[in-house]
């Protein structure tokens, strides 16, 4: 999937676009990739002497991958927004230059609520696991 197709699928834009590439896409599962460049804006303050990708950025990248997955699911009008995060576990640090693999699965749907789980892998090992819920917010 090209960058333009990702931009067409979700409302996120740089510098908050956190999906570089879609590697696999099935009806209820997606695998995306993101490489964190050393000049990413958040490394300036997190932390200047030991830069780390903030955990919230890793969660956001997962949710963006989930939004790409849901872009082909009939969800009514609106943009996908997170309703909750559950069971977030940080297991490994992600540093400048690291590439993460974002594996997201659609676990369930109830009306306009979608329940997903994600695993962020760095160097083939889990960096973050989480589950989250998404709904479509009306654009006004």
Secondary structure, DSSP 4 states (H G I P E B T S, - for coil): --HHHHHHH-S--TTS----EEEEE-SSEEEEEEE--TT-GGGGTS-TTS----HHHHHHHHHHHHHHHHTTS---SSEEEEEEEEEEEE-S---TT-EEEEEEEEEEEETTEEEEEEEEEETTEEEEEEEEEEEEEPP-
